[in-house]
Amino acid sequence: MYKKLLVPVDGSELSERAMREGLELARQLGAAVVGFVAEPEMPMPNEGSQPLEYAHQRDLHETRTDTHAHEVLARFGELARAAGVAFTGRHLRTDQIDKAIVGMAGEYDCDLIVMATHGRGVFGELLFGSHTKSVLAKSTLPLLILR
């Protein structure tokens, strides 16, 4: 059935659930898991910003986001080892999270995407958007949505 699951996570309590549920499903199916963290790009500098100051801020941002992604993926990897599930972790810095999720699923030949959603409702989606809804619209793969 499913041999490789992509599980995008961000380190939140909700993504912890996606990790656990994705790993349990993978264990039952004998599938592997690709854990994926998308970190935001550094915002463009304001007009009048000093180039050296911006470069320093960019370096700090990249260090922080890399550290965060590695910590989240290390946690995911520990859970995968405990569950006996083959695991690959990957992170990417991007502002197009939904597109990155779909792209990563294709790059790793995943056949199912497992995502957690906040379930904010219509008003919440207007304010914050919905990566899950966007991935559903852009991907041809099955999507398991956890609430």
Stockholm file with secondary structure:
# STOCKHOLM 1.0

chainA/1-147         MYKKLLVPVDGSELSERAMREGLELARQLGAAVVGFVAEPEMPMPNEGSQPLEYAHQRDLHETRTDTHAHEVLARFGELARAAGVAFTGRHLRTDQIDKAIVGMAGEYDCDLIVMATHGRGVFGELLFGSHTKSVLAKSTLPLLILR
#=GR chainA/1-147 SS CCCEEEEECCSSHHHHHHHHHHHHHHHHHTCEEEEEEEECCCCCCCTTCCHHHHHHHHHHHHHHHHHHHHHHHHHHHHHHHHHTCCEEEEEEECSCHHHHHHHHHHHTTCSEEEEECCCCHHHHHHHHCCHHHHHHHHCCSCEEEEC
#=GC SS_cons         CCCEEEEECCSSHHHHHHHHHHHHHHHHHTCEEEEEEEECCCCCCCTTCCHHHHHHHHHHHHHHHHHHHHHHHHHHHHHHHHHTCCEEEEEEECSCHHHHHHHHHHHTTCSEEEEECCCCHHHHHHHHCCHHHHHHHHCCSCEEEEC
//
